């Protein structure tokens, strides 16, 4: 493992506080004994979780995206056949419910169980960050069933590798190609478009994925690309598609459709890319990944997620430099985050998202999500409906998005119900020490100590500012 | 380069004619959500054997008045007379709110329905009604719980029972909630005040909690006001129907109505309950059951107030709701020697809700001619109660025939669902 400790950093915080911060701010909340285990070397506890093979697998048995697409296609064929035969077609809503229940629910449950039980919760948080960076949302039935495979196939293996590889994996995955409509984008002068036009089915360019790669995944709006750059990139990307049902081994997998590719050279952000088929867009992606705008955009997002809504400029600068110096090596970026003093500021300002709140509650109480529908209901009530990020931008990372009156009351109600079931005969004071360590303040400790029941004590812990923030 | 709203909307909204695949789009997905979340089912179990011939008196049946004697409900248009549904049937004059629903096509009667049980024992009959199997002690779980199971993930946590303990009908593998008035309905008020102290040094949390709590209090007050405001109207309507309202009725009505409104609140809140079971007791009217007024009239008024509170409380969501009110058995067609009635067979079920299909009585009316009475004493059943439930579950909650025949009502393949009851 590469270790690049920053020279000249003098971390003034004591090990107890750092262990608490490591497990709660950079991890997903401390499980019993975790803070104690991290105490001797809080930074090493984190860096030990970085590994070349990437994040943990959600479920090794999970169906591949190609399998899921085949199942989805079967469901559509059933309907179409029934209709063509003049028989009553199966209710599409019911069939869709079945697909989502069978696939998306267990995928999500697997992810929650992983988060609740993992000993490498920094690694998991790092994976969740990148999954949110490359959001695929369940706005279409088919994407709902592909989110799990997408995360497992395209995101998790690459989160400690080169960003460029992660970007290519995301941009060429069927889930992303469908979610952002790339699979049906045609070069206007491509053979396929001309053929379709002659047959009365005009088809054309779809800029959706090209735009989001530039705006959300890489350089960001601050790089001042133009609409012409987006269109040119979209033209370069034409042909990035998915093999159809009748296309044998290619079925349901990424497939470059030469016939749909717009011929010719492209001019993007001041650089000319000669015609090169698949490689044309691949070279654009390479350059986007290497851009200092991308370095700045990613560094800012990482610092905002891990440390503060208004990230310390010094931390952003460190992360950006690490990214550029390492040619986009995300393991190095993660190391840098861990070694930077700004990461360890005692003040906890980040307000947990509902997902983070539930996961850390389960970790603190030594339980898990239980019935998936309970977790889905709780998260939906708190404003974070599973698999349903509001846009390709993903879930917001600012406290203001989550710290609202209704959400807080919902958290309180959930805490009461959860605590009554989860506390059993355990001492809430000990649970609080184990969950927050040196971050537990005297006010909260006193309130927990004065609780009338164990369940009330656990509720107070979960709703304490120290636990709600990280 | 700021993303425009239009373009964002297109991300989810566009439907593709693709080279390789076509997609059911966001429309279908949104419909999934609606289907899962909106449709509601409430089953009211009237315990003790509710006299169907009083709930929906067949005053137009030539044999009715003679069989019933002093406990017969007077005919249409007479003082304390039945509220007319058709030429034969009316509703008991206590059932004013239910009658208002019926006039809107949102309440129908099933006048000769029974479980498969013929033993006339309260406990055995309730057991068969709730377990959904055709023999006593045939199952330790209830059919409504197994229906939640058949709903898959959507059924988890979707069920609630109103009453001190979970009734058999809702017991089983799927965890359900229960609530009863007076105990546990009010959340522990200690925690909010403890947290307010704890948030003293966190202005963001402190402000959010204060706003959140006051909103919640406002919602509660509004709900309570709606209930109290509506309660006097209930009594006025009852009085307008003719009979004088006994003092005990005055006390019980608002409570029953509030119970209905509270259940409605559980069902209309975000991620509210979709399926509920309610027990209303004390319908065992062996002596002095009364007619337009009296003991049974009072119990029916409570039932009616509960239904009214539920319907009004659900508001627009009443249109996605079906309420079925049933009892374990009916009572003898003839009045007994103590001006009451004894355990019988078929009784009346009420089928209500904005989601039902408008129509007349459900099932056939066997009539009260002596030769048609079951064992020469009871209303003869024409509808198996399981057929009624199966029809509602199939058409309203989209359960498959396989699940209904195999899981929800085992060994009931020969009992076809009553279809076409849902709009």
Boltz contact constraints between the chains, C-beta under 6 A:
constraints:
  - contact:
      token1: [A, 92]
      token2: [B, 24]
      max_distance: 6.0
  - contact:
      token1: [A, 92]
      token2: [B, 28]
      max_distance: 6.0
  - contact:
      token1: [A, 93]
      token2: [B, 31]
      max_distance: 6.0
  - contact:
      token1: [A, 93]
      token2: [B, 32]
      max_distance: 6.0
  - contact:
      token1: [A, 93]
      token2: [B, 35]
      max_distance: 6.0
  - contact:
      token1: [A, 94]
      token2: [B, 398]
      max_distance: 6.0
  - contact:
      token1: [A, 96]
      token2: [B, 28]
      max_distance: 6.0
  - contact:
      token1: [A, 96]
      token2: [B, 32]
      max_distance: 6.0
  - contact:
      token1: [A, 97]
      token2: [B, 32]
      max_distance: 6.0
  - contact:
      token1: [A, 101]
      token2: [B, 152]
      max_distance: 6.0
  - contact:
      token1: [A, 101]
      token2: [B, 153]
      max_distance: 6.0
  - contact:
      token1: [A, 105]
      token2: [B, 153]
      max_distance: 6.0
  - contact:
      token1: [A, 139]
      token2: [B, 12]
      max_distance: 6.0
  - contact:
      token1: [A, 139]
      token2: [B, 26]
      max_distance: 6.0
  - contact:
      token1: [A, 140]
      token2: [B, 23]
      max_distance: 6.0
  - contact:
      token1: [A, 140]
      token2: [B, 25]
      max_distance: 6.0
  - contact:
      token1: [A, 140]
      token2: [B, 26]
      max_distance: 6.0
  - contact:
      token1: [A, 141]
      token2: [B, 24]
      max_distance: 6.0
  - contact:
      token1: [A, 141]
      token2: [B, 28]
      max_distance: 6.0
  - contact:
      token1: [A, 141]
      token2: [B, 29]
      max_distance: 6.0
  - contact:
      token1: [A, 142]
      token2: [B, 23]
      max_distance: 6.0
  - contact:
      token1: [A, 183]
      token2: [B, 18]
      max_distance: 6.0
  - contact:
      token1: [A, 184]
      token2: [B, 16]
      max_distance: 6.0
  - contact:
      token1: [A, 184]
      token2: [B, 18]
      max_distance: 6.0
  - contact:
      token1: [A, 221]
      token2: [B, 1]
      max_distance: 6.0
  - contact:
      token1: [A, 242]
      token2: [B, 20]
      max_distance: 6.0
  - contact:
      token1: [A, 244]
      token2: [B, 20]
      max_distance: 6.0
  - contact:
      token1: [A, 371]
      token2: [B, 156]
      max_distance: 6.0
  - contact:
      token1: [A, 373]
      token2: [B, 153]
      max_distance: 6.0
  - contact:
      token1: [A, 373]
      token2: [B, 156]
      max_distance: 6.0
  - contact:
      token1: [A, 373]
      token2: [B, 157]
      max_distance: 6.0
  - contact:
      token1: [A, 374]
      token2: [B, 157]
      max_distance: 6.0
  - contact:
      token1: [A, 377]
      token2: [B, 157]
      max_distance: 6.0
  - contact:
      token1: [A, 377]
      token2: [B, 271]
      max_distance: 6.0
  - contact:
      token1: [A, 380]
      token2: [B, 271]
      max_distance: 6.0
  - contact:
      token1: [A, 381]
      token2: [B, 270]
      max_distance: 6.0
  - contact:
      token1: [A, 381]
      token2: [B, 271]
      max_distance: 6.0
  - contact:
      token1: [A, 391]
      token2: [B, 8]
      max_distance: 6.0
  - contact:
      token1: [A, 403]
      token2: [B, 204]
      max_distance: 6.0
  - contact:
      token1: [A, 403]
      token2: [B, 208]
      max_distance: 6.0
  - contact:
      token1: [A, 405]
      token2: [B, 208]
      max_distance: 6.0
  - contact:
      token1: [A, 405]
      token2: [B, 211]
      max_distance: 6.0
  - contact:
      token1: [A, 405]
      token2: [B, 212]
      max_distance: 6.0
  - contact:
      token1: [A, 406]
      token2: [B, 212]
      max_distance: 6.0
  - contact:
      token1: [A, 408]
      token2: [B, 208]
      max_distance: 6.0
  - contact:
      token1: [A, 408]
      token2: [B, 209]
      max_distance: 6.0
  - contact:
      token1: [A, 408]
      token2: [B, 212]
      max_distance: 6.0
  - contact:
      token1: [A, 409]
      token2: [B, 212]
      max_distance: 6.0
  - contact:
      token1: [A, 409]
      token2: [B, 216]
      max_distance: 6.0
  - contact:
      token1: [A, 443]
      token2: [B, 198]
      max_distance: 6.0
  - contact:
      token1: [A, 447]
      token2: [B, 194]
      max_distance: 6.0
  - contact:
      token1: [A, 447]
      token2: [B, 198]
      max_distance: 6.0
  - contact:
      token1: [A, 459]
      token2: [B, 191]
      max_distance: 6.0
  - contact:
      token1: [A, 460]
      token2: [B, 194]
      max_distance: 6.0
  - contact:
      token1: [A, 463]
      token2: [B, 195]
      max_distance: 6.0
  - contact:
      token1: [A, 465]
      token2: [B, 202]
      max_distance: 6.0
  - contact:
      token1: [A, 465]
      token2: [B, 205]
      max_distance: 6.0
